[in-house]
């Protein structure tokens, strides 16, 4: 081929070849430039699928205009039918060659990785998955520019998949678990491959090895990569943050990896900046001395500006003290604790990482100078991570605390970093290599260091609260964290597992108040969630919470749990409100308590107060779908149907799978005469598995006059109630829609006897408006204390 002229290209020399093509260096005789020509190998010329994939490479790559992606000039075909692509020819070497030549410096790794991420991010933005990311497909020019080449295996979203089902494509050692299994791979497969490549760049070896392809595949699917610090490379200069990044990119499950390359890019840039700030050279070069001198000058200016800022802040604060508004009572510094990373990637240790997140939220929430975002909002970033800037905007926070944990037997490694959202620069960071026995001290120290870094002075009371320990028994504490993890799933198996673990913790430490409070939450969620009859579980929950308060009368979460039980089961409205207020007094920034207090106020028909209290919950937990849904429920009970519809739509925009929003949206539509929309909403609730959707369907059918169909729904519920617990309020709903008042009141009485938690809404519930004129309704409200 050398010396031949193809079209207007004169072949100069062969550069290399792979499974999808052979590459030659050539001269463009028209434009007088050096190019690279990639030909489909002769033995594949007859393979229409290979040719189509080859064309796809050209179309894919040519649609991308980015400095870190190879430039495509044209696609053509020789006289004998061989296809080729003309592309830019770069002077330099592949990343594969650089890795083979020796250990790369961490700064070089970061620089190359940032450029790869930028190019890959552009491809993903265009809907393109490369599917063959490996060092051989990364060119590094003599000017240090990185170019991603060979989109021969790329899959353009929206075009036919060119790889046969089950056929693996890509180089095995860099392939993701989903690729080696022949499962459809999306852009997160590239993120895995990128992680493997980073691991190799740092250590000089692959994370998943084997004597055969089958052995490599087995390793990818079943083994965890050896920690970078433990590899034969013996590297001790690798920041823990970089190891965390690589580990996260190589998570077995796609939803546990980075979800977008730009998130990975943001972390790489932060690691790079940190490296610049912490690296100190004993004998700096001339360039480094110049940079140091500039840094000193900039540092002096920064110090001067900081003094001005502090002075301005002092004067501004003095002015603020003279103004009394609701917002003044809110903490000045809004802070989010992001989910701690589980470095081991062992699912069995996930509870500990989540537990550390929860503990840091709890500790920092005790500091009046902070407004700490609640767990529900921050935990969303565990499965859908975002950049610090995006998180700051979504949660309206100015500071973010992130961390990672590695738990191995009785050893513990914890890294934490406090980041300023605006600058995305670290304010403070540290690492702990300690015994597991030191976990309580670490938690307290981190909280105090965060306060110190942000110049928030702790009162003696706050310091005591931060240093307070629920138990001294480490095994009991470990069981408590596991119980908290499982109970937080709110499923029947999760709640039962939570009960088991909390009880085990209590056996080891009978004075562990938090474990008793956890027990109470499990019981009342089993009752309110409809898993078990309230009369069966709420008394157990109350006994547990009273024991918690006997041990620790200042435990805010126990007062909140007691208030909820007094509301939902005891129907002791004055005592419930008193308990809610006391819980808020003890912990003003506990979002869940404000949320539950809003439930109470809504049930009492105090709608404006309920909306106000619910807004406080939303402010502390902005992404909690439940509080946004509850705003819609309050508006529905207040008969503000247009506003309720709008609010439920907003809720579903946050989470389109939140079936409760569809449940409540249906009757709102009905009240507005939007019958078709009402049934559509109900159908979606049913498809998403709502336990209440059938009853709402029966009610809707009855209200529009389709009584026989409504009766069929009712009959199915009545039959089910003979076999398992069905909240009587669901039966009441359909009888009310049918206008069968006697039956409705019969089942309201059953709801009363069963302590059905839904009965608390009876006073304001629009769906029973046709029962209000009946004297029995007023009698019932008086019986449960909702009417004097």
N, C-alpha and C positions, 0 to 999 in steps of 0.2 A: 504493500500500500504506500510506503514511503516514496516520495518523488512524484506520485500521481496527482492529477488535478481533478477534483470533484466539484462540479459547478464552477464557482469562482474561488475555490479554496485549493491551495497547493499544500499537500501533506508534507510535513517536515520530519516528524518522528512520532513513534508510539509512546504515549505517556503511561498507559496502564489499561486494565480491564477488569470487569466484574461480571456477575451473573446476568446483568441486564444491559451490558454494553461494553464496547471497546473504545478508548479515548485516544485521539491523536492530536498532536500540536500541528497547527496549519497556519498558512498566511492567507489572509483575505486580500486577494489581488485587486479588488475594486477599491476598498477603503484603506489598503496598506496598513493593516493591523494584524497582530497575532491573535489567533482564536484557538479554542479547543473544539474539536469535532467528536461527537459521541455517536458511534454506529451500533445498530442492533447487530449482534453476532450472526454470522451466516447460518449457523445451525438453528437459529430461532426465526429466521426469515419467514418460514412457512407457518409459524405459530401466530395466528391472528390475535390471540389474547395478548401475547407478548408485544406485538406491534401496537395494539390498542393502548396498552399500558405505557409504551414508549411515547406515543403521541400525547397521552395524558400528562406525562412528565413535562413535556415541552409547554403544553397549555397551562399547566399548573404553575410552573416556575416563571413563565413569562408574564403571568398576571400579577406577580409580586414585584414591587419596586422598593427594595430595601438594601442599604449598604452591607448588610450581613447575610444576604442571599445572593447566590450566583446570578449573573446577568445572562439572559437568553436572547440571542439575536434572531434566529429563525429556525424553522424545521423544513427539511427538504428530503428528497429521495433520489438515489442514484439511478442510472439507466437500467441497472439490473434489479431494481426494486428494493435496494437496501436503504433503510431510513436513517437519517442522522439529524442531530441537533447541533447548531453552531452557538457556542457560548463563550463568555469571556475566559481568557487564559490567565491564570494568576501565577506570579512568581512566588515561590515559597515552598512550604511542605505541609503535609497533612498533620492533624493532631496526633494521629497514630504514630507517625514518625517522631514527633516531639516527645510523646510519652515513652516510646522505646529508647530514646536517647538518654533518659535519666529522670531523676526526681524533679518535678516542677516546683518552683517556689509558690507558696500560698497566694502571694499577690498576683502571680502570673495566672494561676488557676482561676482566681476571682475575675480578673480582667477578661480572660477568654470566655468564661462562663456567662458573664454579663452580656457579651456580644452575641453569644449563641442564643441566650434567652430573648434578646431583642429581635433577632431574626426569626426565631421559632414563634415568638409571640405574634409577629406580623403574619406568618403563615396561618396560624390558628385563627387569627382575627378574620382571615379571608375564608375560613371554613376548611382549611387544608390540614390534613394529618400526614406527616412525613412517613412514618412507619419504618424507617430504617436509620434512625439516629445512632451514629457510632463514630469513633474517632477517624475512621477512614473517609467519612463523608464530611469532615470539617477541614477546610483549608485555612492555613494561617499565612498570610502574605508576608513578604519581607518588611512591609511597613507595620506589621502587627495587626492587620485587619483580619477579622474572622469572616469566612464565607461558608454558608451551609450549601452543600452541593448534593446532586443526585436525588431528585424528587421522583425517581423511577418507580417507587412503591407508594407514592402519595395517593391519598384517596380524597377526591374533591367532593365535599358534601353536596348532595343533590344529584350526583351522577351515579350511574350503575356501578356497583361494586365489582371490580375486575378480578378479584381473587376468588377462586372457587371456595364455597363453604367448606370449612375444615382445613383448607390449605394454609399452612403457615408461611408468612413472608417476612423478610428481614433477617438479620444475622442473629442466630439463636442466643448467644451470650448476652445480647443487649435487649432481647425481647421481653415484653411484659408478660405477667401470668395469663392475661386474657389472650394475648397473641399466641403463646405456645399451646393454648387449649383450642385455638381456632375460633375463639369467640370474637364477635365484632368489636373492634378496638376503636376508641375515639382519641381525641387529642391528649387525654391523660396517659395514654400508652407512650406517647413521645416524652412525657414528663418522667415516666419510669426510666426510659432509655437514657434520658439526660442525666438522671440520678446515677445510673450505673456508670455512665461515662465520667461523671464528676468523681465518683469513688475511685475509678481507675486512674484519673489524672492525679489524685492526691496520693494514692498508695502504690501505683504502678502495677496493680493486680486487679483481676476481676472479682466482684463480690460473690458471684455464683459460678462455681467451677465443676468440672467432671471430666472423666476419661473419654466420655462419648457424648454425643448430642443428647441422648436419652438421659444421661446422668446430669447434664446441665439443666435440662428441662425439669427433672425431679428437684434439683436444688432450687431453681427459681420458684417452684410451686410450694415447696415444703420447708425450706431452710431460711434462716435469717442471716443476713450478711454479718461477718465478723466486725465488731466495732473498729473504726479506723485506727484508734489508738493502740489496739491489740494486734494489728496486722504485722507481718514481717517487715514492713517498711519502717516500723519503729518511730513513726512521726510523733513528735510532741509539740509541734508548732501549729497544729490545726485547731482553730477556735472551736469550742464546743458548739457554737451556733452553726458553724458550717457542717459539723457532723450531724446536728439535728436536721438541717436542711436536706442533706443527702438521704438520711434515714426516712424523712417524711416523703421525699420524692419516690422512694422505693417501697412504699407501703404496698402490701399485697393487694388490698382492695382499692380500686380506683377512687372510691368516695372518701378514702382516708388520706389520699395524696393531696398535693397542691391541686386545686381545681382549675387554676389558670396559670399560665407561664408568667404573666405580669406580677402575680403574687410572689412567685419564686424570684423574679427579677428584683422586686422591692427588697426582699430579704438579702439577696446577694449584694445589692448596693449598700445596704446598711452594714453588712459584714465588712465590705471594702472600706467604708468610712471609719468604722471602728478600728480596723487595722492601721489606718493612717494616724489615728489619734493615740493609739497605745504603743506603736512601734517606736523604739528609741535606739538610735545608732550611736555607738561609742565614738567612732571616727566618721563623722558625716562627710559625704562628698561635697564638692563645691555647690552643686545644685541643691543638695539637702540642706547645706548651711543657709543658702538663700531662702529656701522654704521655711527654715526655722526662724530666720530673722523676720520674715513676713508674718509668721505665726505670732511672734512676740509683739510686733506692731499691732496686728489685728487683735491680739489678746488684750493689749492696753486699751484700745478703743472699745472692745467688748466690755471690759471692766467698767470703763467710764459710762457707757450706755446702760449697763446693768445698774449702776448707781443711780443714774437719772430715772430709770424705770422703777427702782425701789422707792425713790423719793416720791415719784408720781403716784405709785401705788399707795404709799402711806397717806398722801393728801387725799387721794380718791376715796380710800377707805374711811378716813375721818368724815368726809362728806356723806358717805353712805350711812354711817352710824346715826346721822341726824334724820334719816328717812326711814319711816316704818311702813314696810309693805310686806305682802305675803312672800315675795321672792327673796327678801332679805333673810328670811328664816332658813332658806335653802343653803346648803354648803357652797363655798366659793369655788372649790376646785372639783370639777367633775372628772371622775376617773373610772376606767374600765379595766377589769382584770380578765385578760384573755385566757381561754382554756390552756392549761399547762400541757405541754407535749409529753407524751409517754415515749421516751427515747428507745426503750427496749423493743417497742412495737409488739410486745407480748400482750394479747388481749386480756390476759388474766391480771395484768397490772394496770389496766385502764381505770379501774375504780380508784386507784391511788392518785393518779394524775388529776382526775376529776375532783377527788376529795381535797387535794391541795388547792385547786382553784376555789372550791367552796369555802375552805378555811380562810384563804386570803381575802375573799370577799367579806366574810364575816368579821375578820379582824379589822380590816380597813373601814368597814361600816361603823365601827364603834368610835371612830374619830370624827368629831363634829365638823372639822374643817373640810371634810371630803363629802362628795355626793357620789357614792359608788353604785355603778350600774348593777342591777340584779342578775342572778344566774341565768334566767331564761333567755335573756337577750344575748349575753356573751357566749353561751354554749352553742349558739347557732353557727358561730365561726369555727367550731370544731370540725364540722363536716363541710362547711362552705367558707373557707378562709378568704379574707379580703385584705387589701392593703391597709396600712395604718391610717392613711388619709381618708379612705372610704369608711373605715370603722369610726373614725373621729366624727365624720359628718353624719353618719347614720345614728350614732348614739349621743351626739352632741357632747362629746367629751374633749378635754384638752390634753389629758395624759392617759397613757396606756401602760399597764404592767403586764409583761409576758414572761413566761418561764417554761422550764422543762424539768422533768424528773427522771431519774434512773434508779430503780429499786432492785437491788440484788441481795437476797437473803437479808442480813442485818446491816447491809451497807446502803448508803443513800447519797446520791449526787443530785443536787438541785442548783439550777442556774436561774437567775431572775434579772430582769432589766426593766427599768422605767424609761419610757420614751415620750418625748414631747411631740404631740400630733402635728403641730404647725411646722416645726423644723424637721421632724422625723429623726431627730438626733437623740442618742441616749443621754439621759440626765444622770442616771446612776445604774450600776450593774454590779453583780457579784456572783460568785459560785461557792457552793458548799460541798465538801466531801466529808461526810460525817457518818456516824453510826445512826441507825434507825431510832435509837433512843433519844437522839437530839432533835427529833422532828418538831416538838413543841417549841423549843427554844428558837429554832430556825424561823418558824412562822411568826413568832413575836418579834424577832429581830428584823425580819423583812418589813413588817408593818411599821416599826419605829424608824427604820432607815428611809422608807418612802416618805414618811412625815418629815423627817429631817431634811431630805433632799428637796422637798417642796416648801420648806420653811414653815411648816405647820407645827405650832407648839402644842404638846400634849398636856392635858391637865393630869393631876395625880390619879383621878378617877379613871380617865381614859387609859392611862398606862396600866392600871390594875386590871381593867377589863381586857386589854390586849394580852396581858401575861397570864390571864386566868386559864386554867386547864380543866377540861371536863372530867378527865380521868388521868391517873398516873399509870394505869395498866396498859402497856403498849399493845398487847394482844387484843384487849377489849376495844381499844381505839381502832385497830386495824379492822376488826369485825364491824365496828360502827360505820367506818368509811364504806365497806362493802355493802352493808345494809342500806346506807344512804344512796349508793349507786343504783342498786336494784330497785329500791322503792321509787326512785325518780323516773322509772320507765312507765309507771302508772298502768301497767298491765296486770292481769290476775297472777301470772307466774312471778312477775317482778315484785308485786306487793307481798305475796306469800313468802318469797325468798327473803325479802326485807324483814318480815316478822321473825323468820327463823334466825337471821343474823343478829338482829337487835336483841333478841332473847338470849342468844349465846353471849353477847357482850355484857348483858346485865348479869348473867350467871357469874362471869369473871369479876365484875364490879357492880354490886347491887346498889351503889350510890352514883351511878353514871346517869345523871339527869337527862343529858341530850339523847341517850339511847332510849329512855322512857318516852321522851317527846317524839322520837322517830317511830316508836311503836304506836303511839297515839295517831300519828299521821297515816300510818298504814291502815289502821282499823277504820278511820273515818273515810279514807279514800275507797276502801272496799265497799263501804255502805253507800256513800254518795255516788260512786261510779256504777252502782246497780249490780255489782258482782254478788253481793250478799245482802240479805235483809238488814236494814239499818238497826232494827231491834236486836239483832244478833251480834253486831260488832261495835256499835257506838258506846254501849256501856263499858266494854273492854277498853275502848279508846279513852274514855273519861277516867277510868281507874288508873290508866298508865300516865295520863297527863297530870292528874292530881298527885301522883307519886313523884313525878318530875318536879313539880312546884314545891312539894314538901322538902325535897333535897335542895333545890335552888329556887327560892322565891323570886329571884331577879332574872330568870331565864325567859327572855322575851318570846322566843319561839313556842314555849310551853303556854304562855298566856294567850298567844294567838291561836294555838290549837284548842285551848279551852273555850275561847270565845266562839270558835267555829262550831264546836260540839254543842254549846249552849244555844247557838242559833239554829243549827240544823236538826238537832235531836230533842233537846230539852225544851225548846221554844220558850226559853226564859229571856225575853227580849231586853229588859233592863239590865240583867246580869251580863248578857252577851255584849251589849254596847259598852258597859263599864270595862269588861275584859279587853275589848278591842282598843279602847282608849288607853288603857294601862300598857298594853303591848306596844302601842305606837309611842307612848311616853318613854318606854325603856329602849326602843329601837326605832327612831323616827324614820329611818331610811330603809325599812324592810318593805319592799314593794308588795309582797304577798299579803301582808297584814292590811295595807291600804286597799288592796283588791277585795279581800274578804269583807272588810268593813263596808265597802261600796255595795257588796251583795246584800248585807244587812239593811243598809239605808234604802236600797231599791225595794226590798221586800216590805219595808214599812211604808212605802209610797212617798218617801222623801227624795224625790227624783233629782232636784237641783243639787242637794247635798251629795247624793250618790254620784252624779256626774263629776262634781268637784273632787271627791275622794278618789274616783277612778282615774282622773287626770293625774293625780299625785302618783298613783301606781304606774301609769304610762310614762311619766317623767323619769321614774327610777328604773323602769324596765321597758324601754322604748319598743323593742321588737317582740315583746310577749303578745302573741296573737290573742290569748284569752282575754286580756284587758281591753283590747280593741273590740273584740266580739261582745264583751259585756257592755260596752258603751251602747252598742246597738240594742241589746236587751233592755237596758234602762229606757232608751228612747221608745222602744216598742211598748213597754208597760206604761209609759207616759202618754201613749196614743199619738206620738209624734212620728207617724209612719214614714213620711217622706225622708226625714232625717235618718230614721232607722235603716231604711233601704240603702241610703247612701253610705252609712257607716258599715253595714254588712258587706257591701261591695268593696269598700276599702280594706276590710279584714281579709276578704278572699284574694285581693290583690297581693296581700302579704303572704298568704298561704292558700293556694287554690284547693288544697286537700282537707281544709279544716271544715269537717262536715257540720259542726254545730252552727256555723254561720249560715249554711244552707237550710238547716232545720228551722232557724228563727226567721230567715228571709222569706220562707214560704207563706206564713200567716200574715206577714207585712204586705206582701203582694196581694194576698186575698182581700185584706181590708181596703186596698186601693182599687179593687175590681180587676186586678191583673191576674186573671185565673190561669191563663196559659203559663205565665212566668212562675206562678206559685207552684204548679205541678212540675215544671222543669227543675226548680230549686229542690223540691222534695225528692225528685228522682235522683238528682246528684247526691243528696244526702244519703239516700238508700244505697246507691252504688258505692259510696265511700265507707259503708258499714255502720252507719248511725243506728244505735239501739232505739232511738226515739222516732225515726223516720216513718215507721209503719203506723204508729199512733197518729202522727201528724197527717199521714195520707188518709187515714180513716176520717179524721176531722175535716180535711179539705173536701173529700167526697160527700160527706154529710152536708156540709155548708152549701154546696152547689146543687143539692137535691138528688144526688146519686146514692140514695139511702141503701138499696140492696147491696151495692158494691162496698159501701162503708160497713155494712153489717158483716160482710165476709171478712173484712180486715179485723173487725171486733171479735168475731168468732175465733179466729186464729190466735189472737192475743189471750182470749179467755182460756182456750185450750192450753196454751203455753204456760199460763199462770198456775195451772194444776200440776205442772211438771217442774217448774223452777220459779225463782222469784221474779216477778214482773211488777214494777212499781204501780200500785193502784191508780196513781194519778194519770197514767197513760190510758187506762180504761175510762176514767172520768172524762178525759178530753174528747173521746169519741161519743160517749153518751151525751155530753153537752152539745156537740155538733148536731147530733140526731134530734135534740130537743126532748130526750127522755129524762125528765128532771128527777123522777123517783129513783131511777137506776143510777143517775149521776150522784145523787146524795147518798145512796146506798154505798157506792164505791168511795165517795169522799170520807165516809165513816170508816171504811176499811183502810183508807190511806192514813187516817188519824190513828187508828189502832196499830198500824204497822210502822208508825213514825216515818212515813214517806217524806223524804227530804224536800220534794218538790212542793209540798203543801205550804211552805213558807211564802210562796209567790201568790197564794190564793187571793189575797186582799186586792191586788192590782192587776191580776191576770186577765187580759182582754178576752181570751177564749172561753171564759165562763161568765161573760157579761149577762147572758140570758138567764142566769141563775140568781142574780143579785136581788131581784124583786121578791124572791121567795123568802118568807120569814126564817126558814131553816138555814139560809145562808148567813144571816146576821147572827143567829144562834151559834153557828159553827165558828164564825170569826171570834165571837166572845169566848167560846170554849177554849180556843187556842191562844187567846190573849191579843189578837190583832184588832179587836174592837172593844171599846169600853162599854 
